């Protein structure tokens, strides 16, 4: 099991994510292609999977797409973004993904932007 697997915990296949978002699987693929969601290939058999924590109340977590953009602009690969989002940070407190789920975008974005420099 990879570090990302351990950090994320609960994963969704693309069809499962589509069901939670009440959209077609093709729309989930488009959200990934548009960098509004992150997915990695994992499991056996290997399939693209989305962290369950990236979906909240039938929607993509608010402010997640913008945070993904900031991290991507900083040169992070998808697995690196997932590691950062799902690693606890005592100064936040908690994990950046949990802060985003709670609507606390400001400090998460500031930290993401600071890593770009």
HELIX and SHEET records of a PDB file:
HELIX    1   1 UNK A    3  UNK A    8  1                                   6    
HELIX    2   2 UNK A   14  UNK A   21  1                                   8    
HELIX    3   3 UNK A   25  UNK A   33  1                                   9    
HELIX    4   4 UNK A   52  UNK A   54  5                                   3    
HELIX    5   5 UNK A   64  UNK A   73  1                                  10    
HELIX    6   6 UNK A   78  UNK A   85  1                                   8    
HELIX    7   7 UNK A   96  UNK A  101  1                                   6    
HELIX    8   8 UNK A  106  UNK A  115  1                                  10    
SHEET    1   A 3 UNK A  11  UNK A  13  0                                        
SHEET    2   A 3 UNK A  47  UNK A  51 -1                                        
SHEET    3   A 3 UNK A  40  UNK A  42 -1                                        
SHEET    1   B 2 UNK A  55  UNK A  56  0                                        
SHEET    2   B 2 UNK A  59  UNK A  60 -1                                        
SHEET    1   C 2 UNK A  88  UNK A  89  0                                        
SHEET    2   C 2 UNK A  94  UNK A  95 -1                                        
END                                                                             
